[in-house]
Amino acid sequence: MRREIEIHPLRDIEVDVAIEHLGLARLNQGDGNYLVAWIGNTPVGHAYLTRDDPPSLQDLEVHSEHRQRGVATQLVAAVEAEAVRRGATRLRLSVSATNPAAQALYRSLGFADTGLAPRRIHATITIRTGPLNVDDTLLTWEKLLAT
């Protein structure tokens, strides 16, 4: 029997359980919030929505055991709904130029390249779990939201 996925903003009382299963690299970053996908009492994926204008979808991740089951698609839909609830008319994201699977997912969900120049990132950034070396080229994509 396949269990239903529930997605909602991460609650304070759920943080410890979520950290056991998910990375939550932007936890306590202060410029947005996580939406977490749950199957029963187990967190299986997350996405971060910033409070920027336009808001950005960041840190989309689904636990490997739950990939290819529509969890990412449902998380993106929940992020879009939350962005609309906040009054946004578009949603932006950055996707790696070397990640065709992520590009295919976002393209299938209606995102398209904004035409902004690719951004080369070569730095060490600090996230909740510590320093992370990044060497990537990011493309900026966007989707107009139905309001």
N, CA, C and O atoms as a MOPAC input file, in Angstrom:
PM7 MOZYME 1SCF
protein

 N      0.84100 1    -1.18400 1     0.00000 1
 C      0.00000 1     0.00000 1     0.00000 1
 C      0.88600 1     1.24800 1     0.00000 1
 O      1.79100 1     1.37700 1     0.82400 1
 N      0.62200 1     2.13500 1    -0.90600 1
 C      1.37900 1     3.37900 1    -1.02100 1
 C      0.76900 1     4.43200 1    -0.10600 1
 O     -0.43400 1     4.68900 1    -0.15300 1
 N      1.60500 1     5.03200 1     0.71900 1
 C      1.11200 1     6.02300 1     1.67100 1
 C      1.12200 1     7.40500 1     1.05100 1
 O      1.94500 1     7.71500 1     0.18900 1
 N      0.19600 1     8.22600 1     1.50300 1
 C      0.07000 1     9.59700 1     1.01300 1
 C      1.22800 1    10.46100 1     1.49200 1
 O      1.77200 1    10.26400 1     2.57800 1
 N      1.58200 1    11.41000 1     0.66200 1
 C      2.60500 1    12.38700 1     1.00500 1
 C      1.90500 1    13.63100 1     1.52400 1
 O      0.96900 1    14.13200 1     0.90000 1
 N      2.35900 1    14.12500 1     2.66300 1
 C      1.85800 1    15.38000 1     3.21300 1
 C      3.00500 1    16.37900 1     3.16700 1
 O      4.12700 1    16.06800 1     3.56800 1
 N      2.72000 1    17.57500 1     2.67900 1
 C      3.74000 1    18.62400 1     2.60400 1
 C      3.24400 1    19.83500 1     3.36700 1
 O      2.12600 1    20.30500 1     3.15500 1
 N      4.08600 1    20.33500 1     4.25600 1
 C      3.75700 1    21.55100 1     4.99600 1
 C      5.05000 1    22.23200 1     5.44400 1
 O      6.11500 1    21.61600 1     5.45600 1
 N      4.94100 1    23.52400 1     5.81500 1
 C      6.12500 1    24.21200 1     6.33100 1
 C      6.66700 1    23.47400 1     7.55700 1
 O      5.90400 1    22.97100 1     8.38200 1
 N      7.97700 1    23.42100 1     7.65900 1
 C      8.62600 1    22.75200 1     8.77900 1
 C      8.25800 1    23.45100 1    10.07800 1
 O      8.42000 1    24.66300 1    10.21800 1
 N      7.75700 1    22.65900 1    11.02700 1
 C      7.39600 1    23.18400 1    12.34400 1
 C      8.57800 1    23.00800 1    13.29900 1
 O      9.38100 1    22.08700 1    13.14800 1
 N      8.67000 1    23.89600 1    14.27200 1
 C      9.76800 1    23.81500 1    15.24400 1
 C      9.85700 1    22.44400 1    15.89900 1
 O     10.95800 1    21.94000 1    16.12000 1
 N      8.72900 1    21.83800 1    16.21000 1
 C      8.74200 1    20.53600 1    16.89600 1
 C      9.18000 1    19.39900 1    15.97500 1
 O      9.41600 1    18.28700 1    16.44700 1
 N      9.29300 1    19.65800 1    14.66700 1
 C      9.69900 1    18.63100 1    13.71100 1
 C     11.17100 1    18.71700 1    13.31000 1
 O     11.67900 1    17.82800 1    12.62700 1
 N     11.85100 1    19.77000 1    13.72400 1
 C     13.21600 1    20.02600 1    13.25600 1
 C     14.14800 1    18.86100 1    13.55000 1
 O     14.86800 1    18.42000 1    12.65400 1
 N     14.15900 1    18.35200 1    14.77300 1
 C     15.09300 1    17.27700 1    15.12900 1
 C     14.87100 1    16.03100 1    14.28100 1
 O     15.83600 1    15.41300 1    13.83000 1
 N     13.62600 1    15.65600 1    14.06100 1
 C     13.31800 1    14.48000 1    13.23300 1
 C     13.73900 1    14.73500 1    11.79200 1
 O     14.31300 1    13.86000 1    11.14500 1
 N     13.45600 1    15.93400 1    11.29100 1
 C     13.81000 1    16.26200 1     9.90700 1
 C     15.32000 1    16.22500 1     9.70600 1
 O     15.79400 1    15.73300 1     8.68200 1
 N     16.07700 1    16.73800 1    10.66700 1
 C     17.53800 1    16.74900 1    10.54900 1
 C     18.10100 1    15.33100 1    10.51200 1
 O     19.11900 1    15.09100 1     9.86300 1
 N     17.46200 1    14.39800 1    11.19100 1
 C     17.92500 1    12.99900 1    11.17900 1
 C     17.86000 1    12.39500 1     9.77800 1
 O     18.65000 1    11.51000 1     9.44700 1
 N     16.92700 1    12.86600 1     8.95700 1
 C     16.67800 1    12.26500 1     7.64800 1
 C     17.10000 1    13.13100 1     6.46700 1
 O     17.35800 1    12.60800 1     5.38300 1
 N     17.17500 1    14.44400 1     6.65900 1
 C     17.39600 1    15.36900 1     5.55900 1
 C     18.52900 1    16.34200 1     5.88400 1
 O     18.87300 1    16.54600 1     7.04800 1
 N     19.09500 1    16.93200 1     4.85000 1
 C     20.20400 1    17.85100 1     5.04400 1
 C     19.83200 1    19.18200 1     5.67800 1
 O     20.50400 1    19.63500 1     6.60500 1
 N     18.77600 1    19.81000 1     5.19100 1
 C     18.32700 1    21.11600 1     5.68400 1
 C     19.48000 1    22.10500 1     5.82400 1
 O     19.66500 1    22.72100 1     6.87400 1
 N     20.24800 1    22.24600 1     4.74800 1
 C     21.43900 1    23.08900 1     4.75400 1
 C     21.13800 1    24.54900 1     5.07600 1
 O     21.99500 1    25.24800 1     5.61600 1
 N     19.94400 1    25.01800 1     4.75600 1
 C     19.61400 1    26.43200 1     4.95400 1
 C     18.80900 1    26.69000 1     6.23000 1
 O     18.29600 1    27.79200 1     6.42900 1
 N     18.69900 1    25.69500 1     7.07800 1
 C     17.96800 1    25.85800 1     8.32800 1
 C     18.56100 1    27.02400 1     9.10600 1
 O     19.78000 1    27.13000 1     9.23700 1
 N     17.71700 1    27.88100 1     9.61300 1
 C     18.11800 1    29.07000 1    10.38200 1
 C     18.86400 1    30.10500 1     9.53700 1
 O     19.54000 1    30.97700 1    10.08300 1
 N     18.74800 1    30.01500 1     8.22000 1
 C     19.38400 1    31.00100 1     7.34500 1
 C     18.70400 1    32.35800 1     7.49400 1
 O     19.33900 1    33.40300 1     7.35400 1
 N     17.39400 1    32.32600 1     7.78300 1
 C     16.69400 1    33.55700 1     8.10500 1
 C     16.02700 1    34.28500 1     6.96000 1
 O     15.35100 1    35.29000 1     7.18200 1
 N     16.20200 1    33.79200 1     5.71400 1
 C     15.59800 1    34.52000 1     4.59500 1
 C     14.50700 1    33.71400 1     3.90000 1
 O     14.14300 1    34.01900 1     2.76400 1
 N     13.98200 1    32.69400 1     4.56400 1
 C     12.93700 1    31.87300 1     3.97800 1
 C     12.54900 1    30.75700 1     4.92800 1
 O     12.83100 1    30.80900 1     6.12500 1
 N     11.88800 1    29.73600 1     4.36400 1
 C     11.51700 1    28.59800 1     5.19400 1
 C     11.44200 1    27.32200 1     4.36200 1
 O     11.28700 1    27.35200 1     3.14100 1
 N     11.55700 1    26.20600 1     5.06700 1
 C     11.47600 1    24.89300 1     4.43500 1
 C     10.04500 1    24.40600 1     4.36900 1
 O      9.25700 1    24.62000 1     5.29000 1
 N      9.72000 1    23.75000 1     3.27200 1
 C      8.53600 1    22.92800 1     3.17400 1
 C      9.05000 1    21.49800 1     3.13100 1
 O      9.97500 1    21.19200 1     2.37900 1
 N      8.46200 1    20.63100 1     3.92300 1
 C      8.94800 1    19.26400 1     4.06200 1
 C      7.84900 1    18.29400 1     3.66200 1
 O      6.68400 1    18.45100 1     4.02700 1
 N      8.26100 1    17.27500 1     2.89100 1
 C      7.35000 1    16.19900 1     2.48200 1
 C      7.48700 1    15.06200 1     3.49000 1
 O      8.59500 1    14.65000 1     3.83100 1
 N      6.35900 1    14.56800 1     3.95400 1
 C      6.31500 1    13.50400 1     4.95300 1
 C      5.50700 1    12.32900 1     4.42700 1
 O      4.48900 1    12.50700 1     3.75800 1
 N      5.96500 1    11.15000 1     4.73200 1
 C      5.16200 1     9.93700 1     4.57500 1
 C      5.03400 1     9.38700 1     5.98400 1
 O      5.99900 1     8.88400 1     6.55800 1
 N      3.84000 1     9.48800 1     6.53200 1
 C      3.64900 1     9.15300 1     7.93800 1
 C      4.46800 1    10.10700 1     8.78800 1
 O      4.35700 1    11.32500 1     8.64400 1
 N      5.29000 1     9.56100 1     9.67100 1
 C      6.13500 1    10.37900 1    10.54400 1
 C      7.55600 1    10.53200 1    10.02500 1
 O      8.44100 1    10.97900 1    10.75400 1
 N      7.78000 1    10.16000 1     8.75900 1
 C      9.12500 1    10.19400 1     8.19100 1
 C      9.24200 1    11.29500 1     7.13900 1
 O      8.49100 1    11.30600 1     6.16400 1
 N     10.18300 1    12.22100 1     7.33600 1
 C     10.41300 1    13.24100 1     6.30600 1
 C     11.17200 1    12.61400 1     5.13500 1
 O     12.18500 1    11.94300 1     5.33200 1
 N     10.67300 1    12.83800 1     3.91200 1
 C     11.27400 1    12.20000 1     2.73300 1
 C     11.83800 1    13.20000 1     1.73200 1
 O     12.49300 1    12.80200 1     0.76800 1
 N     11.59700 1    14.48000 1     1.94300 1
 C     12.12100 1    15.48700 1     1.02400 1
 C     11.85000 1    16.88200 1     1.54300 1
 O     11.05800 1    17.07700 1     2.46400 1
 N     12.51900 1    17.85200 1     0.93800 1
 C     12.33300 1    19.23700 1     1.36000 1
 C     12.64400 1    20.19000 1     0.21500 1
 O     13.30300 1    19.83300 1    -0.76200 1
 N     12.15200 1    21.40500 1     0.36800 1
 C     12.46000 1    22.50700 1    -0.54000 1
 C     12.45700 1    23.78100 1     0.29200 1
 O     11.69000 1    23.91100 1     1.24600 1
 N     13.31500 1    24.71100 1    -0.07600 1
 C     13.44000 1    25.98000 1     0.64700 1
 C     12.87700 1    27.09000 1    -0.22900 1
 O     13.20400 1    27.17900 1    -1.41200 1
 N     12.03900 1    27.93000 1     0.34600 1
 C     11.45800 1    29.06700 1    -0.35900 1
 C     11.94000 1    30.34500 1     0.30400 1
 O     11.68700 1    30.57700 1     1.48600 1
 N     12.64900 1    31.18500 1    -0.47800 1
 C     13.15100 1    32.44600 1     0.06800 1
 C     12.05200 1    33.50000 1     0.08200 1
 O     10.99600 1    33.33700 1    -0.52900 1
 N     12.32800 1    34.57700 1     0.79200 1
 C     11.40400 1    35.71500 1     0.85600 1
 C     11.84100 1    36.83600 1    -0.08400 1
 O     11.38900 1    37.97300 1     0.05800 1
 N     12.71200 1    36.52800 1    -1.04000 1
 C     13.17900 1    37.51800 1    -2.00300 1
 C     12.03900 1    37.93500 1    -2.93100 1
 O     10.95200 1    37.35800 1    -2.89900 1
 N     12.30600 1    38.94300 1    -3.75500 1
 C     11.36100 1    39.35800 1    -4.77900 1
 C     12.07800 1    39.33300 1    -6.12800 1
 O     12.88200 1    40.22400 1    -6.40100 1
 N     11.81500 1    38.34900 1    -6.97000 1
 C     10.87900 1    37.25800 1    -6.75000 1
 C     11.46100 1    36.20800 1    -5.79900 1
 O     12.67900 1    36.11100 1    -5.64500 1
 N     10.58400 1    35.42500 1    -5.16100 1
 C     11.07400 1    34.36800 1    -4.28600 1
 C     11.81300 1    33.30000 1    -5.09400 1
 O     11.56800 1    33.11200 1    -6.28600 1
 N     12.72300 1    32.61000 1    -4.40900 1
 C     13.49900 1    31.55900 1    -5.06000 1
 C     13.23100 1    30.20600 1    -4.41900 1
 O     13.10600 1    30.07900 1    -3.20100 1
 N     13.14700 1    29.21400 1    -5.27000 1
 C     13.10900 1    27.82000 1    -4.84400 1
 C     14.55700 1    27.37400 1    -4.72800 1
 O     15.31400 1    27.46700 1    -5.69400 1
 N     14.94800 1    26.89300 1    -3.55800 1
 C     16.31800 1    26.44300 1    -3.33100 1
 C     16.29900 1    25.11400 1    -2.59200 1
 O     15.29200 1    24.73200 1    -1.99600 1
 N     17.40600 1    24.43000 1    -2.64000 1
 C     17.65900 1    23.25400 1    -1.80700 1
 C     16.55700 1    22.19400 1    -1.92800 1
 O     16.10900 1    21.64300 1    -0.92300 1
 N     16.12700 1    21.91400 1    -3.15200 1
 C     15.15200 1    20.84500 1    -3.37700 1
 C     15.88200 1    19.51400 1    -3.29800 1
 O     16.84200 1    19.27600 1    -4.03000 1
 N     15.42100 1    18.65700 1    -2.40800 1
 C     16.04800 1    17.34800 1    -2.25500 1
 C     15.00600 1    16.32300 1    -1.83300 1
 O     14.13000 1    16.59700 1    -1.01300 1
 N     15.12500 1    15.13100 1    -2.41900 1
 C     14.28100 1    14.00000 1    -2.04000 1
 C     15.20700 1    12.87100 1    -1.63900 1
 O     16.17400 1    12.56700 1    -2.33600 1
 N     14.90200 1    12.24800 1    -0.50500 1
 C     15.70700 1    11.11700 1    -0.02600 1
 C     15.76400 1    10.06300 1    -1.12600 1
 O     14.75900 1     9.79000 1    -1.78300 1
 N     16.93000 1     9.47700 1    -1.32300 1
 C     17.16000 1     8.55300 1    -2.45300 1
 C     16.14000 1     7.41800 1    -2.53000 1
 O     15.79300 1     6.98600 1    -3.62900 1
 N     15.66100 1     6.93600 1    -1.40700 1
 C     14.69100 1     5.83600 1    -1.41000 1
 C     13.31800 1     6.24600 1    -1.93600 1
 O     12.48200 1     5.39100 1    -2.22800 1
 N     13.08800 1     7.54900 1    -2.05700 1
 C     11.76000 1     8.03300 1    -2.44800 1
 C     11.77500 1     8.79900 1    -3.77100 1
 O     10.79000 1     9.44600 1    -4.12400 1
 N     12.88000 1     8.72800 1    -4.49600 1
 C     12.95600 1     9.42200 1    -5.78600 1
 C     12.16400 1     8.67300 1    -6.84600 1
 O     11.87600 1     7.48400 1    -6.71100 1
 N     11.82200 1     9.39300 1    -7.89700 1
 C     11.05800 1     8.84800 1    -9.03200 1
 C      9.64800 1     8.42200 1    -8.61500 1
 O      9.06600 1     7.51400 1    -9.21000 1
 N      9.10900 1     9.07700 1    -7.59800 1
 C      7.75300 1     8.77300 1    -7.11700 1
 C      6.87000 1    10.01500 1    -7.07300 1
 O      5.77100 1     9.97900 1    -6.51900 1
 N      7.34800 1    11.11400 1    -7.65600 1
 C      6.55500 1    12.33700 1    -7.70400 1
 C      6.72000 1    13.26100 1    -6.51300 1
 O      6.03700 1    14.28200 1    -6.42900 1
 N      7.61600 1    12.92500 1    -5.58800 1
 C      7.79100 1    13.76100 1    -4.39800 1
 C      8.31800 1    15.14500 1    -4.78500 1
 O      7.80600 1    16.15100 1    -4.29400 1
 N      9.31800 1    15.21600 1    -5.64600 1
 C      9.87500 1    16.51200 1    -6.05100 1
 C      8.81200 1    17.36200 1    -6.74100 1
 O      8.71700 1    18.56400 1    -6.49400 1
 N      8.02500 1    16.74500 1    -7.59600 1
 C      6.95700 1    17.47400 1    -8.28600 1
 C      5.96000 1    18.04300 1    -7.28300 1
 O      5.52100 1    19.18400 1    -7.42100 1
 N      5.60500 1    17.25600 1    -6.28400 1
 C      4.66500 1    17.73100 1    -5.26200 1
 C      5.28100 1    18.83000 1    -4.40100 1
 O      4.59600 1    19.77400 1    -4.00800 1
 N      6.58000 1    18.70700 1    -4.10900 1
 C      7.24300 1    19.76200 1    -3.34900 1
 C      7.26300 1    21.07300 1    -4.12500 1
 O      6.98600 1    22.13100 1    -3.56000 1
 N      7.58600 1    21.01300 1    -5.40600 1
 C      7.60200 1    22.23600 1    -6.21600 1
 C      6.20400 1    22.85000 1    -6.26700 1
 O      6.06500 1    24.06900 1    -6.16900 1
 N      5.17500 1    22.03200 1    -6.41800 1
 C      3.79900 1    22.54800 1    -6.42900 1
 C      3.46000 1    23.23100 1    -5.10600 1
 O      2.80400 1    24.27200 1    -5.09400 1
 N      3.90400 1    22.64900 1    -3.99900 1
 C      3.65000 1    23.25300 1    -2.68500 1
 C      4.40200 1    24.57800 1    -2.54000 1
 O      3.86700 1    25.53300 1    -1.97700 1
 N      5.62700 1    24.64000 1    -3.04200 1
 C      6.40100 1    25.88400 1    -3.00700 1
 C      5.70100 1    26.94900 1    -3.85000 1
 O      5.58900 1    28.10100 1    -3.43100 1
 N      5.23300 1    26.56600 1    -5.03200 1
 C      4.52000 1    27.51300 1    -5.88300 1
 C      3.27300 1    28.04700 1    -5.18300 1
 O      3.01800 1    29.25100 1    -5.20700 1
 N      2.49800 1    27.16200 1    -4.56000 1
 C      1.28000 1    27.57900 1    -3.85900 1
 C      1.61400 1    28.53100 1    -2.71300 1
 O      0.90700 1    29.51500 1    -2.49600 1
 N      2.68400 1    28.24300 1    -1.98400 1
 C      3.09300 1    29.12000 1    -0.88500 1
 C      3.55300 1    30.47800 1    -1.42500 1
 O      3.25000 1    31.51500 1    -0.83400 1
 N      4.27900 1    30.47600 1    -2.53500 1
 C      4.72400 1    31.74100 1    -3.14000 1
 C      3.51700 1    32.57500 1    -3.57300 1
 O      3.49300 1    33.78500 1    -3.34900 1
 N      2.52700 1    31.94900 1    -4.18200 1
 C      1.30700 1    32.65400 1    -4.59200 1
 C      0.58400 1    33.19300 1    -3.36000 1
 O      0.11300 1    34.33100 1    -3.36100 1
 N      0.49600 1    32.37600 1    -2.30900 1
 C     -0.15800 1    32.81500 1    -1.07700 1
 C      0.51200 1    34.07500 1    -0.53200 1
 O     -0.15200 1    34.93200 1     0.05000 1
 N      1.82700 1    34.18700 1    -0.72100 1
 C      2.58000 1    35.36600 1    -0.26800 1
 C      2.47000 1    36.53700 1    -1.23300 1
 O      2.99500 1    37.61400 1    -0.95100 1
 N      1.79000 1    36.34800 1    -2.38300 1
 C      1.59000 1    37.43200 1    -3.33300 1
 C      2.54000 1    37.44700 1    -4.51400 1
 O      2.52900 1    38.39600 1    -5.29900 1
 N      3.36400 1    36.41700 1    -4.65800 1
 C      4.32100 1    36.37800 1    -5.76600 1
 C      3.62500 1    36.03400 1    -7.07600 1
 O      2.63400 1    35.30400 1    -7.10000 1
 N      4.16600 1    36.57400 1    -8.16500 1
 C      3.63700 1    36.27000 1    -9.49700 1
 C      4.61100 1    35.42700 1   -10.32000 1
 O      4.27600 1    34.97000 1   -11.41300 1
 N      5.81600 1    35.22500 1    -9.78600 1
 C      6.80400 1    34.38500 1   -10.45300 1
 C      7.70500 1    33.75000 1    -9.40300 1
 O      7.80900 1    34.23000 1    -8.27400 1
 N      8.34800 1    32.66600 1    -9.79900 1
 C      9.23400 1    31.92400 1    -8.91600 1
 C     10.52400 1    31.67500 1    -9.66200 1
 O     10.50500 1    31.28200 1   -10.82800 1
 N     11.63300 1    31.89600 1    -9.00800 1
 C     12.94400 1    31.77500 1    -9.63200 1
 C     13.71300 1    30.62500 1    -8.98500 1
 O     13.44100 1    30.25200 1    -7.84400 1
 N     14.66700 1    30.07300 1    -9.71700 1
 C     15.56700 1    29.06400 1    -9.17100 1
 C     16.87300 1    29.09400 1    -9.93700 1
 O     16.95900 1    29.64200 1   -11.03600 1
 N     17.88500 1    28.49700 1    -9.33800 1
 C     19.16500 1    28.29200 1   -10.00400 1
 C     19.33800 1    26.79700 1   -10.17700 1
 O     19.06600 1    26.02300 1    -9.25900 1
 N     19.78700 1    26.39400 1   -11.34700 1
 C     20.00400 1    24.97700 1   -11.62300 1
 C     21.38800 1    24.82000 1   -12.23700 1
 O     21.82800 1    25.64600 1   -13.03700 1
 N     22.05800 1    23.75600 1   -11.85100 1
 C     23.40800 1    23.51500 1   -12.35000 1
 C     23.38700 1    23.26500 1   -13.85300 1
 O     22.52300 1    22.55100 1   -14.36300 1
 N     24.33700 1    23.85600 1   -14.54600 1
 C     24.46500 1    23.64600 1   -15.99200 1
 C     24.84100 1    22.19900 1   -16.30000 1
 O     24.68200 1    21.74200 1   -17.43100 1
 N     25.34100 1    21.47600 1   -15.29100 1
 C     25.77900 1    20.09000 1   -15.49900 1
 C     24.82800 1    19.07500 1   -14.87100 1
 O     25.21900 1    17.93300 1   -14.62900 1
 N     23.58100 1    19.47700 1   -14.60300 1
 C     22.60900 1    18.55800 1   -14.00500 1
 C     21.38300 1    18.42700 1   -14.91700 1
 O     20.35800 1    19.06700 1   -14.67900 1
 N     21.49200 1    17.59900 1   -15.95800 1
 C     20.37600 1    17.47700 1   -16.90200 1
 C     19.10500 1    16.90600 1   -16.27300 1
 O     18.00600 1    17.22600 1   -16.72400 1
 N     19.23000 1    16.07600 1   -15.25200 1
 C     18.03000 1    15.51700 1   -14.60900 1
 C     17.22500 1    16.62500 1   -13.92400 1
 O     16.00300 1    16.67700 1   -14.05700 1
 N     17.90800 1    17.50500 1   -13.19500 1
 C     17.21300 1    18.61800 1   -12.54300 1
 C     16.63000 1    19.56700 1   -13.58800 1
 O     15.50600 1    20.04800 1   -13.43800 1
 N     17.39100 1    19.83400 1   -14.63900 1
 C     16.87900 1    20.70200 1   -15.70300 1
 C     15.61600 1    20.11200 1   -16.32800 1
 O     14.65400 1    20.83300 1   -16.59100 1
 N     15.62300 1    18.81100 1   -16.56200 1
 C     14.44300 1    18.14900 1   -17.16000 1
 C     13.23600 1    18.25700 1   -16.23800 1
 O     12.12500 1    18.52400 1   -16.69600 1
 N     13.44700 1    18.05100 1   -14.93900 1
 C     12.34700 1    18.17600 1   -13.98100 1
 C     11.77900 1    19.58700 1   -14.03200 1
 O     10.57300 1    19.76500 1   -14.20200 1
 N     12.63700 1    20.59000 1   -13.88600 1
 C     12.14300 1    21.96700 1   -13.84300 1
 C     11.49600 1    22.37800 1   -15.16700 1
 O     10.48700 1    23.08200 1   -15.17100 1
 N     12.06400 1    21.94800 1   -16.27200 1
 C     11.46900 1    22.25200 1   -17.57800 1
 C     10.06700 1    21.64000 1   -17.66800 1
 O      9.13600 1    22.28200 1   -18.15300 1
 N      9.92200 1    20.38500 1   -17.19400 1
 C      8.61400 1    19.71300 1   -17.24700 1
 C      7.57900 1    20.40100 1   -16.36200 1
 O      6.37600 1    20.23000 1   -16.55900 1
 N      8.04600 1    21.18000 1   -15.38800 1
 C      7.14500 1    21.88500 1   -14.47400 1
 C      6.90500 1    23.33200 1   -14.88700 1
 O      6.27400 1    24.09500 1   -14.15400 1
 N      7.41100 1    23.71300 1   -16.06900 1
 C      7.11400 1    25.03100 1   -16.60900 1
 C      8.17000 1    26.09100 1   -16.39300 1
 O      7.93700 1    27.25200 1   -16.72800 1
 N      9.31900 1    25.74200 1   -15.85000 1
 C     10.39400 1    26.71400 1   -15.67500 1
 C     11.16700 1    26.86300 1   -16.97700 1
 O     11.29400 1    25.91300 1   -17.75000 1
 N     11.68200 1    28.06400 1   -17.20900 1
 C     12.46800 1    28.33400 1   -18.41300 1
 C     13.60500 1    29.27900 1   -18.06400 1
 O     13.53300 1    30.03100 1   -17.09200 1
 N     14.64300 1    29.22900 1   -18.86500 1
 C     15.80300 1    30.08700 1   -18.67600 1
 C     15.37400 1    31.54200 1   -18.79700 1
 O     14.61100 1    31.90300 1   -19.69300 1
 N     15.87200 1    32.37200 1   -17.88600 1
 C     15.52100 1    33.79600 1   -17.89600 1
 C     16.31100 1    34.58100 1   -18.93400 1
 O     15.94500 1    35.70400 1   -19.28100 1
 N     17.39900 1    33.98900 1   -19.43000 1
 C     18.27000 1    34.70500 1   -20.34700 1
 C     19.38900 1    35.44300 1   -19.62900 1
 O     20.25900 1    36.03400 1   -20.26800 1
 N     19.36800 1    35.40900 1   -18.28900 1
 C     20.47200 1    36.01100 1   -17.54200 1
 C     21.72800 1    35.18100 1   -17.77300 1
 O     21.64500 1    33.96900 1   -17.97500 1
 N     22.87100 1    35.81700 1   -17.74500 1
 C     24.13300 1    35.11600 1   -17.96900 1
 C     24.34300 1    34.05000 1   -16.89300 1
 O     24.03400 1    34.28400 1   -15.72500 1
 N     24.86600 1    32.87900 1   -17.27700 1
 C     25.19100 1    31.85300 1   -16.27600 1
 C     26.15600 1    32.42300 1   -15.24300 1
 O     27.00600 1    33.25200 1   -15.56800 1
 N     26.01900 1    31.97100 1   -13.99200 1
 C     26.88700 1    32.43500 1   -12.91200 1
 C     27.86300 1    31.33100 1   -12.53800 1
 O     27.45600 1    30.22100 1   -12.19400 1
 N     29.12100 1    31.63500 1   -12.60500 1
 C     30.16400 1    30.69000 1   -12.20500 1
 C     30.39300 1    30.85800 1   -10.71200 1
 O     30.68900 1    31.96100 1   -10.25200 1
 N     30.25900 1    29.77700 1    -9.94900 1
 C     30.47000 1    29.79400 1    -8.50700 1
 C     31.66700 1    28.90600 1    -8.20300 1
 O     31.64400 1    27.70000 1    -8.44900 1
 N     32.69300 1    29.51300 1    -7.67300 1
 C     33.88700 1    28.77600 1    -7.25400 1
 C     34.30000 1    29.36200 1    -5.91200 1
 O     35.04800 1    30.33800 1    -5.84500 1
 N     33.79100 1    28.73900 1    -4.82900 1
 C     34.02800 1    29.30000 1    -3.50100 1
 C     33.73100 1    28.25800 1    -2.43500 1
 O     33.19700 1    27.18400 1    -2.71400 1
 N     34.08400 1    28.60000 1    -1.23100 1
 C     33.68200 1    27.81400 1    -0.07200 1
 C     32.57900 1    28.58800 1     0.61800 1
 O     32.76500 1    29.73900 1     1.01300 1
 N     31.42500 1    27.94700 1     0.76100 1
 C     30.30500 1    28.59600 1     1.43200 1
 C     30.05500 1    27.88100 1     2.74900 1
 O     30.37200 1    26.70100 1     2.89600 1
 N     29.49500 1    28.58900 1     3.68700 1
 C     29.18900 1    27.99200 1     4.97700 1
 C     27.69500 1    27.75600 1     5.06000 1
 O     26.88800 1    28.67200 1     4.89700 1
 N     27.34200 1    26.49100 1     5.32100 1
 C     25.95300 1    26.11400 1     5.52200 1
 C     25.83400 1    25.54600 1     6.92900 1
 O     26.82700 1    25.45000 1     7.65000 1
 N     24.63200 1    25.17400 1     7.31500 1
 C     24.38200 1    24.69100 1     8.67000 1
 C     25.31900 1    23.56200 1     9.06500 1
 O     25.75400 1    23.49100 1    10.21400 1
 N     25.63300 1    22.68400 1     8.12900 1
 C     26.45500 1    21.52600 1     8.43300 1
 C     27.95100 1    21.79600 1     8.33200 1
 O     28.75700 1    20.89900 1     8.57800 1
 N     28.33200 1    23.02000 1     7.97300 1
 C     29.74400 1    23.37500 1     7.89400 1
 C     30.11900 1    23.90700 1     6.52800 1
 O     29.24300 1    24.15400 1     5.69800 1
 N     31.43300 1    24.09300 1     6.27500 1
 C     31.87300 1    24.63800 1     4.98300 1
 C     31.64500 1    23.63800 1     3.84300 1
 O     31.74300 1    22.42400 1     4.02300 1
 N     31.34100 1    24.18400 1     2.68000 1
 C     31.09200 1    23.37200 1     1.49000 1
 C     31.81700 1    24.01900 1     0.32300 1
 O     31.60900 1    25.19600 1     0.02600 1
 N     32.67300 1    23.24100 1    -0.33900 1
 C     33.36600 1    23.73700 1    -1.52500 1
 C     32.43500 1    23.62100 1    -2.72500 1
 O     31.90500 1    22.54600 1    -3.00700 1
 N     32.24100 1    24.71800 1    -3.42000 1
 C     31.35100 1    24.76000 1    -4.57200 1
 C     32.15300 1    25.15700 1    -5.80200 1
 O     32.90700 1    26.13100 1    -5.78300 1
 N     31.97900 1    24.39200 1    -6.86400 1
 C     32.59600 1    24.69600 1    -8.15200 1
 C     31.57000 1    24.32800 1    -9.21300 1
 O     31.49600 1    23.17500 1    -9.63700 1
 N     30.77900 1    25.30400 1    -9.64200 1
 C     29.64800 1    25.00600 1   -10.51600 1
 C     29.29600 1    26.23000 1   -11.35100 1
 O     29.69600 1    27.35100 1   -11.04000 1
 N     28.55500 1    25.99400 1   -12.39700 1
 C     27.97000 1    27.05700 1   -13.19500 1
 C     26.46200 1    26.93500 1   -13.06500 1
 O     25.88400 1    25.88500 1   -13.34500 1
 N     25.83100 1    28.02200 1   -12.63700 1
 C     24.39700 1    28.00800 1   -12.37800 1
 C     23.63800 1    28.80100 1   -13.43200 1
 O     24.04800 1    29.88600 1   -13.84600 1
 N     22.52800 1    28.22800 1   -13.84700 1
 C     21.60900 1    28.87700 1   -14.77500 1
 C     20.43300 1    29.41400 1   -13.96900 1
 O     19.99700 1    28.77200 1   -13.01300 1
 N     19.92100 1    30.56600 1   -14.33500 1
 C     18.77700 1    31.15400 1   -13.63700 1
 C     17.51800 1    30.90600 1   -14.45600 1
 O     17.39900 1    31.35100 1   -15.59800 1
 N     16.58400 1    30.18500 1   -13.84700 1
 C     15.31900 1    29.86900 1   -14.49700 1
 C     14.17300 1    30.47300 1   -13.68900 1
 O     14.31400 1    30.78600 1   -12.50700 1
 N     13.04200 1    30.62400 1   -14.35900 1
 C     11.89600 1    31.27200 1   -13.72800 1
 C     10.59500 1    30.68900 1   -14.28400 1
 O     10.55100 1    30.13300 1   -15.38200 1
 N      9.55100 1    30.83800 1   -13.48900 1
 C      8.21500 1    30.40600 1   -13.90600 1
 C      7.22000 1    31.46800 1   -13.47900 1
 O      7.26000 1    31.95700 1   -12.35000 1
 N      6.32400 1    31.82200 1   -14.39500 1
 C      5.21200 1    32.70000 1   -14.02400 1
 C      4.19000 1    31.86300 1   -13.28700 1
 O      3.88500 1    30.74300 1   -13.69600 1
 N      3.65500 1    32.40800 1   -12.19100 1
 C      2.72500 1    31.67200 1   -11.36000 1
 C      1.28800 1    32.10200 1   -11.63400 1
 O      1.00500 1    33.28200 1   -11.84200 1
 N      0.40500 1    31.14200 1   -11.63000 1
 C     -1.01900 1    31.44300 1   -11.78700 1
 C     -1.52000 1    32.03700 1   -10.47700 1
 O     -1.39700 1    31.42900 1    -9.41400 1
 N     -2.08200 1    33.22800 1   -10.57400 1
 C     -2.56400 1    33.88600 1    -9.34200 1
 C     -4.06300 1    33.97400 1    -9.31000 1
 O     -4.63000 1    34.49600 1    -8.35000 1

